[in-house]
């Protein structure tokens, strides 16, 4: 199966200014607060700031929801050891769908968290289920992050978070919902109170990527540029297999 099978959107963030354009169907992430584009993992990436520099889409039709999804991106945080919203997907009606966060705060019995939280909502209401993973992220260092979700699996096996190709050890898991609230969506990279970080090569799939596919996207730490051909190496965009 090709890495582009069932891919809904892919933002390279290779712009030099302005909005970011999706390579799959031209969906735009609008640049709020003048987030800048800087040299990144593969060509350029976008630098968000918790002071109010972030990217946000308009309404994305048939983008998120259901029993399968995957997310992949390169991430270089300025301060990973703080609670921040990294990427958030909410319904156009304002209800929750999913988001990925970083945290070091204890948030309940059984938590031992320094790492990432992936939060899902089945009903779109404020009730959410969290998947918390211990994964030490270092500042000013590139990390490849992938999240896969399969609502058909057992409740505590539905979500996997990978950092640099490795499935992370979870420190506490709620029983993840069997589906994610389905509605037209609004995607935010960073937020008005989100993370200060550089993002690159953000992809979203309506299927569950396999561990092998996550490894292919990580590519030994090199990443691979769009159009995600196996054997392609970033950042020099040299194609070994056509």
N, C-alpha and C positions, 0 to 999 in steps of 0.2 A: 504494500500500500504506500502511495506517495505521501510525503509529509504535508502536501497541500490538499489532501482529501478531506473534505468537510471543514475546511478552514473558512471561518466567517469574516475575518479581518486580519490585516497585518500592517502595522505601522513601522516603517524603517527609521523614521525621525532623521532623515538625511537632509531636511530642509536647512536653510541658512537663517530663516526668520519666518514669522507668521504662523499660520495654522499647519497641522500635520495631516497628510493625506494617506488614507488606507489604500494599499496596493491591490486589494481584492475587488472592491466595488466602489472605491472613491469616497468612502465615508470620511468626513472631516472631523478632526478634533480641534476645536477652537482654542486659540492661545489667549488665556486670561492673565493679566498682570505682566505680560511680556516675558514669558519664560524664554530663555535663550537656548540656542543650539550650539553645541560645543563638540570638539573631537571626542569620540566615544569608542565603544568596543569594535564596531564595524562602521567606518566612516563617521558620520555625526550621530549625536543623540540629543535628547532634550533635558535641560536642567531645570527642575522644578524647585520651588522654594516655599517653605511654610509661611512666609509673609504674604502669600497670595498669588504666586506664580504657578500656574497649573494648566492642564489641558482638559477640555470637557466637550463631549459630543453634543449634537442635537439629538432628536429622537431617532433611535436605531430600531427599525422595524424587524421583527422576528430575529432578534439578536441573541437573547439569553433566555434561559428557562429550560425546564424539562429534566431529564435524568442523566444527561451526559454533557460534559464540558471539559475543556483544558485551556490552560493559560501558560504562556512562556514569555519570558523577557529577561534582559540583562539589566542589572541594578547595581549602582554604585552610590551607597548612602553616605551622607556627610556625618550623620550621627545615628547609627542603627540601634543604639541602646536606649531608646526613648519610644514612648507610644506614639505612633504615627499611622494615619491612613496612607497606604501605599497606592492601591488601585481599588476603586469602588464601582460597582455596577448596580444601579437602582432603577426601578421602573419609572417610566415617564410620569406616572401618577404619584411619584414620591415614595412608594413603598420599597422595601428592601428586597434585593435579590442575592447578591454576594459581595464580599469584599475581602481583601487581604491587608493585614495590619502587621506592624511590628510592635513589640512590647517587652518590657522587663518587669512590669508590675505584677505582683501576685493578685489574681482576680478571683480566687475562690479556693475552697478546700481541694487538695489534690493537685493543684497547679504548682509547677516548678518551672517558671517560664523565663527564658531569655531567648527570644526567637520570633517566630511568625505565627500569626493566627489567621485561619481562613474561616470566614463566617458565612453561613447560608441561611436563607429564609424560604420556607415553603409556601407560606400564606401571604408574604409581603408585609406582614405586620411587624411590630417591634420585637416579637419573640424570635430569637435567633439561636441557632446551634453552632458551636465553635469547635474547631479542630486546632489544638495548640501544639506547637512543635518546638522542641529545644534545638536551636540552630544558631550558633554564635556567628553573627555577621560582623565583619570588621569595617571600620570607616575607611572611606576613600579606596576601596577595593572592589573590583568587579566580581559579582556573584551572578550565576545563572539560576533563576528561580522558575520552577514549573509547578503548576498545580493541576492535578487530574481529579475528576469527580465522576463516579459511576453509581447512580442511585439504585441500580439493580443488585448491588452487593450487600452483604451484611452491614448493619447500621454503623459499626465502628471500622468498617473497611472501605467506606465509600470515597474518602478523601485521602489523597497522597500529596505531600509537598516534597519536592526535590530541590536540593541546593547543590549546585555544581554536579548534577547527575546522580546524586545520592539521595535515596529515599530516607527522610529524616525520622529520627526516633521521636515519637510523641510523648509528651509528659502528661497530658490529660486529653481525653476525647469525650465529647458528648456523642450521643447517637445521632449521626448526621441524618438530615431529612432524606426521604426517598425521592424527592424531586425539588427543583428550585422554582420559585414563583415565575410563571410565564407571563410576560407582558412586553410591550415596547420598552426599550431601555435607554438610559443615559449613562455613559461611561466617563469616569474621571480618572485621570492620571495625576497623582498628587491631589491636592484639594486646597480650599482656602485656608484650612488648618492642617494641611497634609505635610508630607515628608520633603526635606531638602535632599535631593538626590539627582543623579543622572540616570535616565532610562534609555534603553536601546532595544530595537528589534522585538517589538511587542506583537505577539500573535494570539488569536483566540479561535478555538475550534469548537464545533458542536458535537464532538465525539471525545471519547476517552483515549488519550495517547497512551501507548504502551511504554514500559520502562526502556525498551530498546530505542523507541523514538525520542524519548527524553534525552538519552545518551547521544543520539545523533544530533540533536539540537545543541547540546553542550559541546560536542565535538572536541573533547580533550581540552576544553578551555578556550578554544579558538572561535566558537560559534560558527554559524554558516549564514551567509547573506541570502536575502530574497533573490530567486524563487525557491530556496531551500532544496537545492539539489544535493544529494549525498555525494561526499567527496569534494565539496566546495569549502574552501577555507577562508575565513575572515582574518584580518581586515583587508587583505590584498585582492580579494575577489578572484582567486585563481580557480578555474574549473578543471578538476581532474577527470570527472566523468560527465559526458554530455548525454 
